[in-house]
Amino acid sequence: MENTRSLKDRLTIIIPSKNEGKTLYDCIYHISKQKGIMGTKIIIADVSDKKESLQWIEKIKVTFKTTPLKIVVIKGGYPSQGRLAGSLLVRTHYMLFLDADVFLTNPNTLIECIWYKKDLVTVPFYTDYPYRWVFRLFDIFQSISTLLKTPFAVGGFQLWKTQSYWIHGGYNPEELFAEDYSISQKVDPKEFKVHK
């Protein structure tokens, strides 16, 4: 098995953000608890225009400066634009697109997902009642799309092999809706995995 204990030389995390505030802070806090995360680069592609959100970004820079994370803030845009801008800076074998409202509560998630060595890996999402049903619909759609040989990974968690991401064209900054499906459906179904 390939050594996945240290992620910093293998993984870059990209988070598109606009006025996420404390949610973004909590997202990064949970990332900081991932096993093997020491020294991993997190690119926040941000276009916040609210004072409170900008203050939270400054707090992130200060708080996580003394943790094992390397935080970089760049100009973002709509999600597809922010994801593309971040991906242009990636020099690691893998990149993870993570939404600011997604919390990795299992400390083994990243290491386990990289272990598959697939072109694209995603995870199921869970949230508080009464909105859980929305994500169960995503699960059903994901299963059907895989059977139809058109994989679907929600943009909130897409772990890509960097080379494969670029082979499939990367995020199209002009796509403002369903951009996550647009790129993920290009992946060979054999190279797609939903990590349970």
C-alpha positions in Angstrom: 0.0 0.0 0.0 1.2 3.5 -0.9 2.2 5.7 2.0 -0.6 8.1 2.6 0.2 9.0 6.2 1.5 12.4 5.1 -0.7 14.4 2.7 1.2 17.6 2.2 3.2 16.4 -0.8 0.3 14.6 -2.3 -2.8 16.8 -1.8 -3.9 20.4 -2.2 -7.4 21.5 -1.0 -9.4 24.1 -2.8 -12.4 25.9 -1.1 -14.5 28.4 -3.1 -15.9 31.0 -0.7 -18.2 34.0 -0.7 -19.4 35.4 2.6 -19.1 32.1 4.4 -18.1 33.6 7.7 -17.8 31.2 10.7 -18.8 28.3 8.5 -15.5 28.5 6.5 -13.6 28.7 9.8 -15.4 25.5 11.1 -14.6 23.8 7.7 -10.9 24.5 8.1 -10.9 23.5 11.8 -12.3 20.1 10.8 -9.6 19.8 8.0 -7.0 20.5 10.6 -8.1 17.4 12.5 -7.5 15.0 9.5 -4.8 12.4 9.9 -1.6 13.2 8.0 -2.7 16.8 7.2 0.4 18.5 8.6 1.8 21.1 6.1 -1.0 20.6 3.5 -1.9 23.6 1.4 -5.4 24.9 1.5 -6.4 27.5 -1.2 -9.4 29.6 -0.3 -10.7 31.1 -3.5 -12.7 34.0 -2.0 -14.9 36.8 -3.2 -16.4 37.9 0.1 -17.7 41.4 0.3 -19.2 41.5 3.8 -17.0 42.9 6.6 -17.8 40.0 9.0 -16.8 37.4 6.4 -13.6 39.2 5.7 -12.8 39.3 9.4 -13.4 35.5 9.6 -10.8 35.0 6.8 -8.3 37.1 8.7 -9.0 35.0 11.8 -8.4 31.9 9.8 -5.0 33.2 8.7 -4.0 34.0 12.3 -5.5 30.9 14.0 -4.2 28.3 11.5 -0.8 30.0 11.0 0.4 28.1 14.1 -1.2 24.8 13.0 0.1 22.4 10.5 -1.9 23.9 7.6 -0.6 26.3 4.9 -3.5 28.7 4.1 -3.4 30.7 0.8 -6.2 33.1 0.0 -6.8 34.0 -3.7 -9.5 35.9 -5.7 -12.3 33.5 -6.5 -15.7 34.0 -8.2 -18.7 31.8 -8.8 -18.0 28.2 -7.6 -16.7 27.0 -11.0 -14.5 30.1 -11.3 -13.1 29.8 -7.8 -12.4 26.1 -8.3 -10.6 26.7 -11.6 -8.5 29.6 -10.1 -7.4 27.3 -7.2 -6.7 24.3 -9.5 -4.3 26.4 -11.6 -2.0 26.6 -8.5 -2.0 22.9 -7.7 1.3 21.1 -8.0 0.4 17.9 -6.1 -0.8 14.5 -7.4 -4.3 15.0 -5.9 -6.6 18.0 -5.4 -9.7 18.1 -3.3 -12.5 20.5 -4.1 -14.4 21.1 -0.8 -17.3 23.4 -0.2 -17.0 25.8 2.8 -20.1 24.3 4.5 -18.7 20.7 4.3 -17.2 19.4 7.6 -14.9 16.4 7.5 -15.9 14.9 10.9 -14.1 11.5 10.3 -10.4 12.2 10.8 -9.5 9.4 8.3 -11.6 10.6 5.4 -8.8 12.1 3.3 -6.3 9.2 3.8 -9.0 6.6 3.0 -10.1 8.4 -0.1 -6.6 8.8 -1.5 -6.0 5.1 -0.8 -8.3 4.1 -3.7 -6.0 5.7 -6.3 -9.0 6.6 -8.5 -9.3 9.5 -10.8 -12.3 10.8 -8.9 -13.5 10.0 -5.4 -16.5 11.5 -3.5 -18.4 10.8 -0.3 -22.0 10.8 0.8 -23.2 13.9 2.6 -25.1 14.0 5.9 -26.9 16.9 7.5 -29.4 17.7 10.2 -33.0 16.7 10.1 -35.3 17.7 8.2 -32.9 18.3 5.2 -31.3 14.8 5.2 -33.7 13.7 2.4 -32.0 16.0 -0.1 -28.7 14.2 0.2 -30.4 10.8 0.0 -31.8 11.9 -3.3 -28.2 12.8 -4.4 -27.2 9.2 -3.4 -30.0 7.7 -5.6 -29.0 10.0 -8.5 -25.4 9.0 -8.0 -26.2 5.3 -8.1 -28.3 5.7 -11.2 -25.7 7.8 -13.0 -23.0 5.3 -12.2 -25.2 2.5 -13.7 -25.7 4.7 -16.8 -21.9 5.1 -16.9 -22.0 8.9 -16.2 -20.6 9.3 -12.7 -21.8 12.2 -10.6 -19.8 13.7 -7.7 -21.3 16.6 -5.8 -19.0 19.6 -6.0 -18.9 19.8 -2.2 -16.4 17.0 -2.2 -14.5 16.0 -5.3 -11.1 14.4 -4.8 -9.3 14.3 -8.2 -6.1 12.9 -9.5 -4.7 16.2 -10.8 -3.6 14.8 -14.1 -7.1 13.3 -14.8 -8.8 16.6 -13.8 -6.8 18.4 -16.5 -7.3 15.6 -19.1 -11.0 16.2 -18.6 -10.6 19.9 -19.1 -10.9 21.2 -15.5 -13.8 23.4 -14.3 -15.3 25.5 -17.0 -15.6 29.1 -15.5 -18.6 29.8 -17.8 -20.7 27.1 -16.2 -22.7 28.6 -13.4 -25.0 25.6 -12.8 -24.4 21.9 -12.5 -20.7 22.4 -13.1 -19.9 19.5 -10.7 -22.0 17.1 -12.8 -20.6 18.5 -16.0 -17.0 17.6 -15.2 -17.6 14.4 -13.1 -19.7 12.7 -15.8 -16.6 12.7 -18.0 -14.7 10.3 -15.8 -14.4 6.6 -16.7 -16.8 4.8 -14.3 -14.0 2.4 -13.4 -12.0 5.3 -12.2 -14.8 6.7 -10.0 -15.5 5.8 -6.4 -18.0 6.8 -3.7 -16.3 6.3 -0.4 -18.8 5.0 2.2 
